[in-house]
Each structure stands twice: as C-alpha cells, then as structure tokens.
C-alpha cells in the first residue's frame, strides 16, 4: 500500500485594524474593501454564506471585536 502525503495550504488571513471597541459587520465589509457601499454590504450579507467565528450570520449590525474572524466568499479576515 502506497502512502500519499497531502499538503493542505492554509488560507491567507487578511488582517483589518479597527480603532474602536467594535465595528458592525456591514461597516467592516466596507473597511476591508470587500464592498464599496452599504447597499452592496446589505446584498452580500443577505445572499452569501458569511461566517463570523465559524457561525453563519445574516445580521448586518453584528458587532465585531478584536480577534473575531470573518469568512466571506473565499477570503478570511481577522479584526485586529
């Protein structure tokens, strides 16, 4: 029996710095450059499978804090 070695490449985590105690998800998507307007953020949140710390969410006003991880489409972000 042959052994096969698989190398799983970890996704690059894009770090986004905030200067406040928290940021709402829709504002975070604009700050990160994922969207350019609040309307685009609303549509993205409603239609896509966004995850915050591994849990799906459709709440535009979800508060994100330092250390939170956001998955959107094929990208990973971390609030710093």
Secondary structure as GFF3:
##gff-version 3
##sequence-region A 1 80
A	DSSP	beta_strand	13	16	.	.	.	ID=ss1
A	DSSP	beta_strand	23	24	.	.	.	ID=ss2
A	DSSP	alpha_helix	25	32	.	.	.	ID=ss3
A	DSSP	alpha_helix	38	47	.	.	.	ID=ss4
A	DSSP	beta_strand	50	52	.	.	.	ID=ss5
A	DSSP	beta_strand	55	57	.	.	.	ID=ss6
A	DSSP	beta_strand	63	64	.	.	.	ID=ss7
A	DSSP	beta_strand	69	72	.	.	.	ID=ss8
A	DSSP	beta_strand	75	79	.	.	.	ID=ss9
###
